[in-house]
């Protein structure tokens, strides 16, 4: 094989792993340990993410409409918007949020809308909302 084909093949291979349009962040903020929320460029979705290291993360919840944090109990409450009319609600318990292993870092389970709506009676405070205040 000639050297030009090898170099060209390597170039194509490496270019495919390069910078993508949505690689940058509009914002990326820590909640507790390696659990963060962020919005990527060219997207309106705000996601709850688990940062495994400085260069890679896993999406925990894709399209957050509201995020509450109870720092006393290390619990995060999320409203995930499925569409304009339907949402899912989650409680994320930070077990060992400094860990780089998500199994050790947090535990997630779905909660009811009623449980989510009653957050005002807990220590949880709003850290993000997609809803515009009037």
N, CA, C and O of each residue as an XYZ file, in Angstrom:
536
protein
N       0.842     -1.181      0.000
C       0.000      0.000      0.000
C       0.882      1.238      0.000
O       1.939      1.265      0.631
N       0.454      2.212     -0.682
C       1.303      3.408     -0.723
C       1.014      4.305      0.479
O      -0.081      4.284      1.041
N       2.002      5.078      0.853
C       1.964      5.894      2.073
C       0.837      6.924      2.040
O       0.280      7.247      3.089
N       0.487      7.444      0.870
C      -0.590      8.441      0.771
C      -1.931      7.842      1.186
O      -2.732      8.505      1.845
N      -2.174      6.596      0.804
C      -3.439      5.944      1.170
C      -3.508      5.724      2.681
O      -4.570      5.880      3.284
N      -2.392      5.369      3.284
C      -2.354      5.162      4.732
C      -2.616      6.476      5.465
O      -3.413      6.527      6.403
N      -1.938      7.537      5.028
C      -2.122      8.846      5.658
C      -3.553      9.334      5.463
O      -4.160      9.863      6.394
N      -4.098      9.160      4.258
C      -5.469      9.569      3.973
C      -6.449      8.776      4.836
O      -7.394      9.346      5.383
N      -6.231      7.467      4.962
C      -7.089      6.618      5.793
C      -7.062      7.034      7.250
O      -8.101      7.073      7.909
N      -5.873      7.346      7.759
C      -5.743      7.820      9.135
C      -6.435      9.159      9.324
O      -7.078      9.392     10.347
N      -6.304     10.038      8.340
C      -6.957     11.345      8.412
C      -8.470     11.193      8.499
O      -9.113     11.851      9.318
N      -9.047     10.330      7.658
C     -10.496     10.107      7.659
C     -10.939      9.511      8.999
O     -11.958      9.918      9.558
N     -10.178      8.557      9.502
C     -10.496      7.925     10.778
C     -10.457      8.932     11.917
O     -11.379      8.967     12.732
N      -9.425      9.742     11.992
C      -9.283     10.719     13.073
C     -10.273     11.873     12.939
O     -10.750     12.395     13.947
N     -10.582     12.273     11.725
C     -11.538     13.367     11.518
C     -12.925     12.967     11.994
O     -13.688     13.813     12.460
N     -13.259     11.683     11.880
C     -14.549     11.189     12.335
C     -14.690     11.243     13.844
O     -15.809     11.230     14.357
N     -13.580     11.305     14.564
C     -13.609     11.355     16.029
C     -13.391     12.775     16.538
O     -13.202     12.975     17.738
N     -13.415     13.731     15.676
C     -13.077     15.101     16.053
C     -14.230     15.880     16.638
O     -15.245     15.314     17.041
N     -14.062     17.164     16.677
C     -15.013     18.094     17.263
C     -16.351     18.040     16.535
O     -16.397     18.086     15.306
N     -17.412     17.946     17.278
C     -18.760     17.957     16.715
C     -19.423     19.292     17.064
O     -18.959     20.008     17.952
N     -20.494     19.618     16.372
C     -21.168     20.899     16.582
C     -21.643     21.095     18.013
O     -21.587     22.214     18.522
N     -22.108     20.045     18.676
C     -22.662     20.179     20.015
C     -21.684     19.789     21.111
O     -22.109     19.450     22.216
N     -20.387     19.827     20.838
C     -19.410     19.453     21.853
C     -19.234     20.521     22.928
O     -18.817     20.201     24.041
N     -19.536     21.763     22.626
C     -19.365     22.836     23.604
C     -20.590     22.981     24.486
O     -21.656     22.446     24.181
N     -20.431     23.708     25.579
C     -21.528     23.923     26.521
C     -21.923     25.393     26.567
O     -21.070     26.279     26.518
N     -23.218     25.641     26.662
C     -23.712     26.973     26.968
C     -23.416     27.224     28.446
O     -22.944     28.295     28.826
N     -23.704     26.208     29.278
C     -23.302     26.231     30.686
C     -23.192     24.800     31.188
O     -23.792     23.879     30.632
N     -22.424     24.636     32.238
C     -22.240     23.345     32.901
C     -21.952     23.660     34.362
O     -20.926     24.258     34.684
N     -22.881     23.247     35.265
C     -22.766     23.620     36.678
C     -22.875     22.387     37.566
O     -23.712     21.513     37.341
N     -22.017     22.333     38.576
C     -22.036     21.228     39.533
C     -23.183     21.402     40.522
O     -23.490     22.518     40.943
N     -23.807     20.299     40.883
C     -24.810     20.302     41.950
C     -24.159     19.750     43.214
O     -24.106     20.413     44.249
N     -23.667     18.521     43.100
C     -22.948     17.889     44.212
C     -21.976     16.872     43.611
O     -22.376     16.009     42.830
N     -20.713     16.981     43.977
C     -19.704     16.050     43.460
C     -19.660     16.046     41.947
O     -19.529     17.097     41.321
N     -19.769     14.862     41.357
C     -19.712     14.703     39.900
C     -21.083     14.759     39.240
O     -21.211     14.455     38.054
N     -22.092     15.139     39.982
C     -23.441     15.281     39.421
C     -23.635     16.751     39.065
O     -23.549     17.636     39.917
N     -23.901     16.985     37.776
C     -23.976     18.347     37.246
C     -25.208     18.495     36.364
O     -25.864     17.513     36.018
N     -25.507     19.732     36.008
C     -26.509     19.968     34.973
C     -25.899     20.887     33.933
O     -25.072     21.743     34.246
N     -26.327     20.692     32.673
C     -25.691     21.436     31.589
C     -26.635     21.601     30.410
O     -27.649     20.916     30.277
N     -26.248     22.546     29.565
C     -26.923     22.742     28.284
C     -25.840     22.790     27.222
O     -24.894     23.570     27.330
N     -25.976     21.956     26.191
C     -24.993     21.942     25.120
C     -25.332     23.001     24.073
O     -26.475     23.442     23.949
N     -24.305     23.389     23.331
C     -24.511     24.348     22.247
C     -25.519     23.786     21.252
O     -25.622     22.571     21.081
N     -26.256     24.669     20.602
C     -27.251     24.311     19.581
C     -28.358     23.410     20.121
O     -28.931     22.617     19.373
N     -28.662     23.526     21.407
C     -29.722     22.724     22.010
C     -30.440     23.566     23.061
O     -29.837     24.426     23.703
N     -31.725     23.307     23.225
C     -32.474     23.988     24.278
C     -32.634     23.092     25.504
O     -33.074     23.551     26.558
N     -32.275     21.810     25.365
C     -32.438     20.853     26.462
C     -31.373     21.061     27.536
O     -30.195     21.261     27.240
N     -31.820     21.009     28.786
C     -30.911     21.029     29.932
C     -30.926     19.621     30.506
O     -31.990     19.074     30.795
N     -29.748     19.036     30.672
C     -29.634     17.653     31.116
C     -28.937     17.555     32.463
O     -28.040     18.337     32.777
N     -29.370     16.574     33.253
C     -28.650     16.210     34.459
C     -27.622     15.181     34.016
O     -27.969     14.187     33.380
N     -26.353     15.418     34.351
C     -25.288     14.545     33.872
C     -24.415     14.059     35.025
O     -24.353     14.675     36.089
N     -23.749     12.945     34.781
C     -22.769     12.404     35.707
C     -21.415     12.497     35.020
O     -21.177     11.832     34.012
N     -20.530     13.322     35.567
C     -19.207     13.543     34.978
C     -18.246     12.466     35.461
O     -17.811     12.479     36.612
N     -17.918     11.529     34.569
C     -16.982     10.463     34.934
C     -15.565     10.996     35.066
O     -14.798     10.544     35.916
N     -15.224     11.958     34.219
C     -13.933     12.652     34.294
C     -14.095     13.983     33.566
O     -15.209     14.357     33.200
N     -13.000     14.694     33.356
C     -13.069     16.031     32.755
C     -13.564     16.016     31.310
O     -14.018     17.043     30.805
N     -13.481     14.856     30.631
C     -13.792     14.807     29.201
C     -14.978     13.930     28.831
O     -15.381     13.908     27.668
N     -15.542     13.214     29.783
C     -16.668     12.344     29.440
C     -17.707     12.352     30.553
O     -17.384     12.460     31.736
N     -18.974     12.234     30.131
C     -20.058     12.194     31.095
C     -21.198     11.348     30.559
O     -21.263     11.047     29.367
N     -22.087     10.973     31.448
C     -23.273     10.197     31.107
C     -24.495     11.036     31.424
O     -24.532     11.729     32.441
N     -25.495     10.976     30.557
C     -26.738     11.696     30.803
C     -27.601     10.869     31.756
O     -27.882      9.699     31.499
N     -28.012     11.488     32.847
C     -28.907     10.834     33.802
C     -30.345     11.110     33.385
O     -31.140     10.184     33.228
N     -30.676     12.389     33.207
C     -32.011     12.818     32.763
C     -31.814     13.775     31.588
O     -31.021     14.712     31.684
N     -32.514     13.554     30.495
C     -32.278     14.276     29.245
C     -32.804     15.712     29.210
O     -32.033     16.640     28.963
N     -34.072     15.908     29.446
C     -34.676     17.228     29.222
C     -35.340     17.710     30.510
O     -36.533     17.495     30.725
N     -34.551     18.364     31.362
C     -35.035     18.794     32.674
C     -35.854     20.073     32.558
O     -35.421     21.062     31.966
N     -37.039     20.026     33.135
C     -37.883     21.220     33.189
C     -37.654     21.954     34.506
O     -37.757     23.179     34.571
N     -37.342     21.195     35.553
C     -37.063     21.775     36.862
C     -36.113     20.890     37.641
O     -36.202     19.663     37.586
N     -35.195     21.527     38.375
C     -34.248     20.791     39.211
C     -34.249     21.429     40.599
O     -34.028     22.631     40.740
N     -34.497     20.616     41.611
C     -34.441     21.044     42.999
C     -33.334     20.261     43.690
O     -33.061     19.114     43.336
N     -32.697     20.887     44.678
C     -31.646     20.204     45.427
C     -31.862     20.366     46.922
O     -32.054     21.476     47.418
N     -31.829     19.256     47.627
C     -31.926     19.227     49.084
C     -30.522     18.899     49.592
O     -30.144     17.729     49.652
N     -29.750     19.920     49.955
C     -28.356     19.719     50.355
C     -28.232     19.007     51.694
O     -27.240     18.320     51.934
N     -29.221     19.157     52.573
C     -29.172     18.496     53.876
C     -29.220     16.973     53.726
O     -28.573     16.248     54.481
N     -29.986     16.500     52.753
C     -30.155     15.054     52.545
C     -29.474     14.552     51.270
O     -29.581     13.373     50.935
N     -28.778     15.435     50.563
C     -28.104     15.106     49.299
C     -29.050     14.410     48.314
O     -28.755     13.343     47.776
N     -30.204     15.063     48.102
C     -31.202     14.541     47.166
C     -31.477     15.584     46.098
O     -31.577     16.777     46.387
N     -31.596     15.127     44.875
C     -31.910     15.984     43.730
C     -33.262     15.531     43.197
O     -33.502     14.337     43.019
N     -34.136     16.489     42.946
C     -35.459     16.189     42.412
C     -35.564     16.808     41.028
O     -35.216     17.972     40.828
N     -36.046     16.019     40.075
C     -36.074     16.439     38.673
C     -37.471     16.279     38.098
O     -38.149     15.280     38.339
N     -37.886     17.275     37.338
C     -39.051     17.119     36.470
C     -38.506     17.014     35.053
O     -37.893     17.953     34.545
N     -38.733     15.866     34.417
C     -38.276     15.640     33.046
C     -39.456     15.850     32.108
O     -40.494     15.203     32.245
N     -39.289     16.752     31.165
C     -40.360     17.054     30.224
C     -40.314     16.074     29.046
O     -39.372     16.083     28.254
N     -41.348     15.230     28.946
C     -41.427     14.302     27.816
C     -42.014     14.997     26.598
O     -41.539     14.816     25.477
N     -43.040     15.785     26.827
C     -43.617     16.657     25.795
C     -44.318     17.800     26.524
O     -44.196     17.935     27.742
N     -45.039     18.606     25.788
C     -45.666     19.794     26.361
C     -46.644     19.465     27.495
O     -46.891     20.306     28.359
N     -47.200     18.250     27.498
C     -48.255     17.903     28.441
C     -47.870     16.824     29.448
O     -48.566     16.643     30.448
N     -46.783     16.108     29.207
C     -46.429     14.961     30.049
C     -45.019     15.117     30.606
O     -44.083     15.460     29.884
N     -44.888     14.856     31.904
C     -43.580     14.898     32.564
C     -43.386     13.646     33.407
O     -44.352     13.021     33.845
N     -42.140     13.294     33.625
C     -41.753     12.266     34.596
C     -41.051     12.980     35.735
O     -40.488     14.059     35.550
N     -41.086     12.371     36.921
C     -40.499     12.980     38.108
C     -39.555     11.975     38.762
O     -39.876     10.791     38.870
N     -38.391     12.450     39.196
C     -37.366     11.566     39.745
C     -36.754     12.136     41.019
O     -36.696     13.348     41.224
N     -36.305     11.223     41.856
C     -35.494     11.563     43.009
C     -34.142     10.891     42.790
O     -34.074      9.684     42.558
N     -33.074     11.669     42.864
C     -31.708     11.166     42.736
C     -31.071     11.316     44.110
O     -30.996     12.423     44.642
N     -30.614     10.211     44.686
C     -29.956     10.255     45.991
C     -28.458     10.163     45.761
O     -27.972      9.183     45.195
N     -27.726     11.177     46.198
C     -26.270     11.197     46.049
C     -25.664     10.333     47.151
O     -25.627     10.735     48.314
N     -25.192      9.153     46.784
C     -24.611      8.219     47.752
C     -23.149      8.557     48.028
O     -22.752      8.780     49.172
N     -22.363      8.590     46.961
C     -20.948      8.946     47.028
C     -20.660      9.779     45.780
O     -20.037      9.284     44.841
N     -21.108     11.041     45.757
C     -21.072     11.844     44.535
C     -19.674     12.143     43.994
O     -19.544     12.581     42.852
N     -18.631     11.916     44.786
C     -17.261     12.140     44.305
C     -16.759     10.955     43.478
O     -15.757     11.074     42.774
N     -17.440      9.827     43.557
C     -17.015      8.622     42.847
C     -17.096      8.838     41.335
O     -17.917      9.622     40.860
N     -16.252      8.149     40.592
C     -16.322      8.197     39.131
C     -17.113      7.016     38.595
O     -17.225      6.854     37.380
N     -17.659      6.191     39.470
C     -18.494      5.054     39.101
C     -19.938      5.408     39.453
O     -20.259      5.609     40.624
N     -20.807      5.484     38.448
C     -22.171      5.941     38.702
C     -22.939      5.020     39.648
O     -23.833      5.488     40.354
N     -22.620      3.733     39.683
C     -23.313      2.814     40.581
C     -23.047      3.185     42.040
O     -23.930      3.052     42.888
N     -21.846      3.644     42.326
C     -21.493      4.071     43.677
C     -21.925      5.507     43.957
O     -22.138      5.875     45.112
N     -22.056      6.317     42.913
C     -22.280      7.750     43.079
C     -23.720      8.125     43.418
O     -23.944      8.984     44.271
N     -24.690      7.503     42.772
C     -26.077      7.909     42.998
C     -27.044      6.760     42.771
O     -26.716      5.741     42.164
N     -28.248      6.968     43.285
C     -29.351      6.023     43.103
C     -30.535      6.839     42.603
O     -30.820      7.912     43.136
N     -31.216      6.347     41.601
C     -32.311      7.084     40.973
C     -33.588      6.264     41.014
O     -33.578      5.059     40.759
N     -34.693      6.935     41.340
C     -35.992      6.275     41.209
C     -37.063      7.311     40.881
O     -36.932      8.496     41.185
N     -38.119      6.821     40.252
C     -39.215      7.685     39.847
C     -40.111      7.975     41.050
O     -40.331      7.110     41.898
N     -40.620      9.195     41.109
C     -41.562      9.586     42.161
C     -42.839     10.109     41.505
O     -42.876     10.321     40.293
N     -43.867     10.312     42.293
C     -45.135     10.810     41.755
C     -45.088     12.332     41.589
O     -44.230     13.009     42.155
N     -46.017     12.841     40.812
C     -46.151     14.295     40.647
C     -46.494     14.933     41.994
O     -46.013     16.021     42.310
N     -47.315     14.262     42.773
C     -47.705     14.781     44.080
C     -46.491     14.917     45.002
O     -46.358     15.910     45.717
N     -45.609     13.917     44.981
C     -44.391     13.991     45.799
C     -43.501     15.132     45.327
O     -42.903     15.840     46.137
N     -43.420     15.305     44.013
C     -42.613     16.402     43.463
C     -43.215     17.754     43.840
O     -42.491     18.679     44.208
N     -44.537     17.866     43.748
C     -45.217     19.126     44.064
C     -45.123     19.482     45.546
O     -45.272     20.651     45.902
N     -44.882     18.510     46.411
C     -44.809     18.781     47.852
C     -43.388     19.156     48.299
O     -43.124     19.206     49.500
N     -42.492     19.415     47.382
C     -41.113     19.747     47.744
C     -41.000     21.019     48.574
O     -39.998     21.222     49.259
N     -42.014     21.875     48.521
C     -41.962     23.116     49.292
C     -41.927     22.847     50.796
O     -41.521     23.707     51.576
N     -42.359     21.635     51.202
C     -42.337     21.302     52.626
C     -41.035     20.607     53.041
O     -40.926     20.121     54.166
N     -40.063     20.560     52.149
C     -38.766     19.947     52.457
C     -37.688     21.028     52.437
O     -37.990     22.216     52.321
N     -36.435     20.607     52.551
C     -35.303     21.524     52.494
C     -34.854     21.801     51.056
O     -33.887     22.532     50.844
N     -35.538     21.231     50.078
C     -35.120     21.363     48.684
C     -35.339     22.782     48.183
O     -36.348     23.416     48.495
N     -34.386     23.270     47.404
C     -34.523     24.590     46.793
C     -34.292     24.488     45.294
O     -33.547     23.630     44.823
N     -34.933     25.364     44.566
C     -34.878     25.375     43.104
C     -33.500     25.841     42.640
O     -33.020     26.891     43.067
N     -32.861     25.055     41.759
C     -31.587     25.496     41.177
C     -31.693     25.725     39.677
O     -30.834     26.379     39.085
N     -32.763     25.180     39.046
C     -32.985     25.428     37.626
C     -34.452     25.268     37.314
O     -35.115     24.369     37.833
N     -34.967     26.156     36.449
C     -36.336     26.032     35.963
C     -36.409     26.520     34.540
O     -35.886     27.583     34.206
N     -37.065     25.734     33.699
C     -37.292     26.109     32.300
C     -38.464     27.079     32.184
O     -38.590     27.802     31.195
N     -39.317     27.087     33.200
C     -40.514     27.925     33.205
C     -40.100     29.370     33.451
O     -39.373     29.667     34.399
N     -40.571     30.263     32.585
C     -40.278     31.689     32.730
C     -41.136     32.269     33.842
O     -42.340     32.019     33.909
N     -40.507     33.041     34.710
C     -41.232     33.703     35.791
C     -41.914     34.963     35.234
O     -41.358     35.645     34.373
N     -43.094     35.256     35.720
C     -43.828     36.444     35.244
C     -43.548     37.625     36.122
O     -44.073     38.712     35.881
